[in-house]
Amino acid sequence: MSRHKARQMAIEILFSREFHGKDDIQYQEKEILNSVNGTDEEHNPAVQDEEEYCNYLVTTTTEHMDEFDQIIQSLAKGWDVSQMNRADKNVMRLALCELIYPKDARMADAVVLNEAIELAKEFSGHKSSRFVNGILGAYVRQRK
C-alpha cells in the first residue's frame, strides 16, 4: 500500500471541494480515485487500503477543518488563511490531521512533515514547500 498515493488522492479531493459542492452532479470524487488507481484494480487489496486511508484523511480533515485553519492562522504571521494558496492550505490541513488524529499508530513527526513538503512541491512548488515546512515545523516545536 502506498500512503503517498492515498495522500495525493486526498489532496485532490479536498482541493476540489473548494470549487465544487460535495453533491455537485457534474463532479464525482470517485473520478479522482479512478484516475489515480485505474478502474481495473478495484479488487486489489493494496488499492482498497489506499482508498480506505484516503477516506480517513478526507473525512477527518473535513471534520476538523476549522480547528486546523485556526492552528495555521495562529502560526502564519502576517498571512490570512483565507488568502493562502488552496493547495498549501490543504497540504497543511492533511498533515495536521495525521499529527493530531492519527488513524493507526502515531507516525514520527519528521515523516509527516517530509511527506507534507513533498506534497507541497508536487501540488504547489518549491517556495510553497518552504512555507508549509515553516508552519508545520513551528506547530511541531510548539506542541513539544
Buried (B, 14 or more C-beta within 10 A) or exposed (E): BEBEBBBBBBBBBBBBBEEBEEEEEEBEBEEBBBEBBEEEEEEEEEBBBBBEBBBBBBEBBBEBBEBBBEBBBEBBEEBEBEEBBBBBBBBBBBBBBBBBBEBEEEBEBEEBBEBBBBBBBBBBBEEBBEBBBEBBBBBBEEEE
